């Protein structure tokens, strides 16, 4: 009998990493860095880089991440001359506003392209990171390659990240689709064209160019941590809009898009450069303990034309998904692209998955019916496998009978306190053709309101494949 409750080594804390670029927010081991002859394309970019062992492609930004350490490699391509972009890293006040300080700087070209290599420390809230940032480019475009490291791992990891960052090679003539690697998509972008993608955030303008006088729509992915009152992030995200002031926040209304609940509001503001009255349509969606932000910005005179467009664009937002196959080939589970296959949650599970920062997890354990005495029912299997949940929670809910696809299933929920943390579990037993399947999902009880529909959606995606 395999009991999903013995998850003693689960990694409850999410991956600790922070993305930061010049435009805004973005077990210790020694990693072997591949040689330049083993350069790997960075999906969605014109850059190749040597990827250290145990780093995997990220579904949420252009680059790679280590599940072991939380270190990340982030590649950003910006439509703008290198001289102008790199000069931004010389403005101390602008850097301080983003919690950044340049510790060292040295000229370093990439082939024939001018460049500069910088060591940077950044603080955002209670989180502090150090990173190596290599900027290079030409008169049209700039590339930023960053190796980001949590402060507590600087001594063991930062040198490795420097050696990795400087292996990058850029081919400005290479053709890529920057939208293909994003973890989300928009179903209706008529009237807007793709402009840029920076650390997973995507921007659209009517012309698809960097025109300060045009309306702008930005979507920032769900990597931004959330604590406390969630309505407050509407005001906070509004005031993070650069180059605007005199904010006037309108009514905050609840909204649900792609199964994610959150808030929408319409605000007025003033362009600090042109002094033009403007409006900002803001949507904040919550995915577990992280949030997505969408902003549509235009002059007040263009509200009648562009507000419906921004509302339509935001409403067409959808996260992409990925189907994970079980290690024994008996089942599969479909997860949002903001989740990833995980290790170390329960080593003998056929599927282990979790949100990259949102504190939502799922495991699948499957057992052949032949391993049990004849006549063992899925109800009996459910009773045995949920016993630890009833004991630890002190509750005995009556399981709900339901269908997962065409298969009979039993579902129950439990709240269990572990230290100072209360965890909400959803337990299912699924009656397969030749196997009993357990699906166990969980999240922090504090974020249950924003996570339960997501957990149920993942659970209902379960399919037998044998």
C-alpha positions in Angstrom: 0.0 0.0 0.0 1.5 3.3 -1.0 0.3 6.1 1.2 0.5 9.6 -0.2 0.6 11.1 3.2 4.2 10.2 3.9 5.4 13.3 2.1 8.1 14.0 4.6 10.6 15.5 2.1 8.2 17.7 0.1 9.6 21.0 -0.9 6.8 23.3 0.5 8.6 26.5 -0.2 8.4 27.6 -3.8 11.5 28.1 -6.0 13.3 31.1 -4.6 14.3 33.3 -7.4 13.7 36.8 -8.7 13.7 38.2 -12.2 14.9 41.8 -12.5 15.8 43.8 -15.6 16.5 47.4 -16.3 12.8 47.9 -17.1 11.6 46.7 -13.7 10.8 43.5 -11.8 11.5 40.9 -13.3 21.6 21.0 -0.7 24.0 23.7 -2.3 26.0 22.2 -5.2 28.6 23.2 -7.7 27.4 23.0 -11.3 29.4 22.0 -14.2 29.2 24.7 -17.0 29.2 23.3 -20.5 31.8 24.4 -23.0 31.1 26.9 -25.7 30.9 24.0 -28.2 27.8 22.9 -26.3 25.8 26.1 -26.5 22.0 25.7 -26.2 19.5 28.0 -27.9 17.5 30.1 -25.4 13.9 29.5 -26.6 12.3 32.6 -28.1 15.6 34.5 -28.4 18.5 34.9 -30.8 20.9 33.8 -28.1 22.7 30.6 -27.4 24.3 29.9 -24.0 26.1 27.1 -22.1 23.6 25.7 -19.6 24.8 24.3 -16.3 23.7 20.9 -15.1 20.3 20.7 -13.4 19.1 23.9 -15.1 15.9 23.4 -17.0 14.0 25.7 -19.4 11.6 28.0 -17.7 7.9 28.1 -18.7 7.6 31.6 -17.3 10.5 33.6 -18.7 13.1 33.4 -21.4 15.9 31.4 -19.8 16.6 28.5 -17.5 16.1 27.8 -13.8 17.7 25.4 -11.2 15.1 23.6 -9.1 17.8 22.8 -6.6 19.1 26.3 -5.8 16.5 28.8 -7.2 19.3 30.3 -9.4 18.2 31.4 -12.8 19.5 32.5 -16.2 17.4 35.2 -17.8 17.8 36.4 -21.4 16.1 39.6 -22.5 16.2 41.2 -25.9 15.2 44.9 -26.2 14.4 46.9 -29.2 16.7 49.9 -28.5 20.3 50.9 -29.1 22.9 49.5 -26.8 24.3 52.9 -25.9 20.9 54.1 -24.6 20.0 51.0 -22.7 23.4 50.5 -21.1 23.4 54.2 -20.0 20.3 53.4 -17.9 22.5 51.4 -15.6 24.6 54.5 -14.9 21.7 56.4 -13.4 22.0 55.8 -9.7 18.7 57.3 -8.7 16.8 55.2 -11.2 18.6 52.1 -10.1 17.8 52.9 -6.4 14.1 53.2 -7.2 14.3 49.6 -8.3 16.3 48.5 -5.3 19.4 48.0 -7.5 23.1 48.9 -7.0 25.9 48.2 -9.4 28.8 46.7 -7.5 31.3 46.4 -10.4 31.4 47.2 -14.1 33.8 46.2 -16.8 33.8 46.6 -20.6 33.2 43.2 -22.3 32.2 43.0 -26.0 30.4 40.1 -27.6 32.2 39.5 -30.9 31.9 42.8 -32.8 29.2 44.1 -30.5 29.9 46.5 -27.7 29.1 45.3 -24.2 29.5 45.8 -20.5 29.5 43.1 -17.7 28.1 44.2 -14.3 27.8 42.7 -10.9 24.5 43.9 -9.3 22.7 43.5 -6.0 19.0 44.1 -5.8 16.5 44.1 -2.9 12.7 43.7 -3.5 10.7 43.5 -0.3 12.5 41.0 2.0 14.2 39.2 -0.9 17.8 40.1 -1.9 19.7 38.7 -4.9 23.0 39.2 -6.6 23.5 38.8 -10.3 25.9 39.1 -13.2 24.4 41.1 -16.0 26.0 41.2 -19.4 24.7 43.8 -21.8 25.7 43.9 -25.4 24.1 45.0 -28.7 24.2 47.3 -31.6 22.5 50.5 -32.8 19.1 48.7 -33.1 18.9 46.1 -30.3 20.3 45.3 -26.9 20.6 41.9 -25.2 20.7 41.4 -21.4 22.0 38.1 -20.1 21.6 37.7 -16.4 22.6 35.0 -13.9 20.5 35.6 -10.8 21.4 34.1 -7.4 19.7 34.3 -3.9 21.9 36.1 -1.5 22.5 33.2 0.7 24.0 31.2 -2.2 26.3 33.9 -3.5 29.5 32.3 -2.2 28.8 29.0 -3.8 26.9 29.9 -7.0 27.7 33.4 -8.2 31.1 32.6 -9.8 29.5 29.8 -11.7 26.8 32.1 -12.9 29.4 34.6 -14.2 31.2 31.9 -16.2 27.9 30.9 -17.6 26.7 34.3 -18.5 29.8 35.1 -20.6 29.4 32.0 -22.8 26.4 33.7 -24.5 26.5 34.2 -28.2 24.0 36.4 -30.1 23.0 36.1 -33.8 20.9 39.3 -34.6 19.9 37.8 -38.0 18.3 34.7 -36.5 14.5 34.7 -36.9 12.4 33.6 -33.9 8.8 33.8 -32.7 9.0 35.4 -29.2 5.4 34.6 -28.4 5.8 30.9 -28.9 7.7 30.4 -25.7 5.4 32.3 -23.4 3.3 30.5 -20.8 0.2 32.3 -22.0 -1.5 33.6 -25.1 -4.2 36.1 -26.1 -7.1 34.9 -28.3 -8.0 38.3 -29.8 -5.3 40.9 -30.4 -7.0 42.6 -33.4 -6.0 46.3 -33.3 -2.7 45.6 -31.5 0.6 44.2 -32.6 3.4 42.5 -30.6 6.0 45.0 -29.5 8.4 43.3 -27.0 8.9 40.5 -24.5 11.0 41.2 -21.4 11.6 38.5 -18.8 8.3 36.8 -19.7 6.2 40.1 -19.8 4.8 40.9 -23.2 3.8 44.3 -24.6 1.6 45.3 -27.5 1.1 48.6 -29.4 -1.0 49.5 -32.4 2.0 49.7 -34.6 4.2 47.1 -32.9 6.9 49.7 -32.5 8.3 51.7 -29.6 6.2 54.8 -30.0 5.7 56.8 -26.7 2.6 58.4 -28.1 0.8 55.2 -28.8 -1.5 53.2 -26.5 0.3 50.3 -24.7 -0.9 47.0 -23.4 1.3 45.0 -21.0 0.9 41.5 -19.4 3.2 40.6 -16.6 3.3 36.8 -15.8 2.3 35.2 -12.5 5.6 35.2 -10.8 4.9 38.1 -8.5 4.4 37.0 -4.8 1.3 37.9 -2.9 0.9 38.4 0.8 -2.0 39.9 2.8 -5.0 41.8 1.4 -5.2 41.1 -2.3 -7.2 44.2 -3.2 -4.2 46.3 -2.2 -2.2 45.0 -5.1 -4.6 46.8 -7.5 -3.5 50.1 -6.1 0.1 49.0 -5.8 0.4 47.8 -9.3 -1.3 50.9 -10.6 1.3 53.1 -8.9 4.1 51.0 -10.3 3.2 52.3 -13.7 6.3 54.3 -14.8 6.1 57.8 -16.3 2.6 58.5 -14.8 1.4 60.4 -11.7 -1.8 62.0 -10.3 -3.5 58.6 -10.1 -7.2 58.4 -9.4 -8.4 54.9 -8.8 -11.9 54.0 -9.9 -14.2 51.3 -8.5 -12.5 47.9 -8.0 -14.6 45.1 -9.4 -14.2 41.4 -9.1 -13.4 39.5 -12.3 -12.6 36.0 -13.4 -10.5 35.1 -16.5 -9.2 31.7 -17.4 -10.4 30.3 -14.0 -8.3 32.9 -12.2 -10.2 35.3 -9.9 -9.0 38.8 -9.3 -9.9 42.5 -9.7 -10.3 45.0 -12.5 -10.5 48.8 -12.3 -10.3 51.8 -14.5 -8.1 54.7 -13.3 -7.0 58.1 -14.6 -3.5 59.4 -14.5 -1.2 62.0 -16.0 1.7 61.4 -18.4 4.6 63.0 -16.5 6.4 64.0 -19.7 3.7 65.3 -22.0 1.3 66.2 -19.1 -1.4 64.5 -21.1 -4.5 63.2 -19.2 -4.5 59.4 -19.6 -6.5 56.3 -18.4 -5.2 53.0 -17.2 -7.3 49.8 -17.4 -5.8 47.4 -14.9 -6.6 43.7 -14.2 -4.9 41.7 -11.4 -5.5 38.0 -11.4 -4.4 35.6 -8.6 -2.9 32.2 -9.2 -2.3 30.7 -5.7 0.2 33.0 -4.0 1.3 34.8 -7.2 -0.4 37.3 -9.4 -0.7 38.3 -13.0 -1.0 41.9 -14.0 -2.5 43.3 -17.2 -2.5 47.1 -18.0 -3.9 49.0 -20.9 -2.6 52.6 -21.1 -3.8 55.4 -23.5 -4.5 59.1 -23.6 -7.9 60.1 -22.2 -8.9 61.3 -25.6 -8.5 57.7 -26.9 -10.6 56.1 -24.2 -13.7 55.5 -26.4 -11.6 53.6 -29.0 -9.1 51.7 -26.8 -10.9 50.8 -23.5 -13.1 48.2 -25.3 -10.0 46.9 -27.0 -8.1 46.6 -23.7 -11.1 44.8 -22.1 -11.4 42.4 -25.0 -7.7 41.7 -25.0 -7.6 41.0 -21.3 -10.7 38.8 -21.5 -9.0 36.6 -24.1 -6.0 35.9 -21.8 -5.4 32.1 -21.5 -2.6 30.2 -19.9 -1.0 27.4 -22.0 -0.9 23.9 -20.7 1.3 20.8 -20.7 0.4 17.2 -20.3 2.7 15.1 -18.0 3.0 11.4 -18.5 3.3 9.1 -15.5 6.7 7.3 -15.1 4.9 3.9 -15.3 2.9 4.8 -18.4 -0.5 4.3 -16.8 -1.8 7.9 -16.6 -1.3 11.5 -17.5 -2.1 14.8 -15.9 -2.5 18.2 -17.6 -1.1 21.2 -15.8 -1.0 25.0 -16.6 2.3 26.1 -18.2 2.9 28.1 -14.9 3.3 24.7 -13.2 6.2 22.3 -13.9 7.2 18.7 -13.3 8.8 18.5 -9.9 11.1 16.2 -8.0 11.5 15.5 -4.3 7.8 15.9 -3.3 7.2 12.1 -3.1 10.0 10.1 -4.8 7.8 7.0 -5.6 5.0 9.0 -7.2 4.3 8.5 -10.9 3.7 12.2 -11.4 4.9 15.1 -9.3 4.0 18.7 -10.3 3.7 22.1 -8.8 3.3 25.8 -9.5 6.7 27.5 -9.9 6.0 30.1 -7.2 2.3 29.7 -6.3 2.4 27.0 -3.6 0.1 24.6 -5.4 1.2 21.0 -5.8 -0.1 17.6 -7.1 1.1 14.0 -7.1 -0.3 10.9 -8.7 0.3 7.4 -7.3 -0.9 4.3 -9.1 -1.1 0.7 -7.9 -2.1 -2.5 -9.8 -5.3 -4.0 -8.6 -3.5 -7.4 -8.8 -1.4 -6.3 -5.7 -4.6 -6.4 -3.6 -6.7 -9.4 -2.5 -9.6 -10.2 -4.9 -12.6 -8.1 -4.4 -10.8 -5.0 -3.1 -12.9 -2.1 -4.2 -11.9 1.5 -4.9 -14.0 2.5 -1.9 -11.8 0.3 0.3 -8.7 1.7 -1.3 -10.0 5.2 -0.7 -10.7 4.4 2.9 -7.1 3.1 3.5 -5.3 5.9 1.7 -7.2 8.8 3.2 -6.8 7.5 6.8 -3.7 9.6 7.5 -5.6 12.7 6.3 -8.5 12.0 8.7 -6.1 11.4 11.6 -4.0 14.5 11.0 -6.9 16.8 10.4 -9.2 15.3 13.1 -12.1 15.3 10.6 -13.9 12.5 8.7 -15.7 14.1 5.8 -17.9 11.9 3.6 -16.2 11.5 0.2 -18.0 12.9 -2.8 -18.7 10.5 -5.6 -17.8 11.9 -9.0 -16.5 11.1 -12.4 -13.0 11.8 -13.7 -13.5 11.3 -17.4 -15.4 8.0 -17.6 -13.8 6.7 -14.4 -15.5 6.5 -11.0 -13.8 8.5 -8.3 -14.1 9.6 -4.6 -13.0 13.1 -3.5 -12.6 14.6 -0.1 -10.9 17.7 1.4 -8.9 18.3 4.6 -7.1 21.1 6.5 -3.9 20.1 8.3 -1.7 22.4 10.4 2.0 21.8 10.1 3.9 24.1 12.4 2.6 27.7 11.7 1.4 26.7 8.2 -2.1 25.3 7.5 -2.3 23.2 4.3 -5.5 22.3 2.4 -5.5 18.9 0.8 -7.7 17.5 -1.9 -7.6 13.7 -2.1 -9.1 11.5 -4.8 -9.2 7.8 -5.4 -9.9 6.9 -9.1 -11.1 3.5 -10.1 -9.0 2.6 -13.2 -9.3 -0.4 -15.5 -6.4 -2.2 -13.9 -5.1 0.3 -11.3 -6.2 2.2 -8.3 -5.0 5.8 -8.7 -4.5 8.4 -6.0 -4.4 12.0 -6.9 -3.4 14.3 -4.0 -3.3 18.1 -4.4 -2.6 20.8 -1.9 -2.0 24.5 -1.3 -1.8 26.9 1.7 -5.2 27.2 3.3 -4.7 31.0 3.3 -4.7 31.0 -0.5 -7.5 28.4 -0.9 -10.0 30.9 -2.2 -7.7 31.6 -5.1 -6.4 28.0 -5.6 -9.2 25.5 -5.2 -10.7 25.8 -8.7 -7.2 25.4 -10.1 -6.5 22.2 -8.1 -9.9 20.8 -9.1 -9.2 21.6 -12.8 -5.8 19.8 -12.6 -7.5 16.8 -10.8 -10.2 16.5 -13.5 -7.5 16.5 -16.2 -6.4 13.0 -15.1 -6.6 10.3 -17.7 -5.6 6.7 -17.9 -3.3 5.8 -20.8 -3.0 2.1 -20.6 
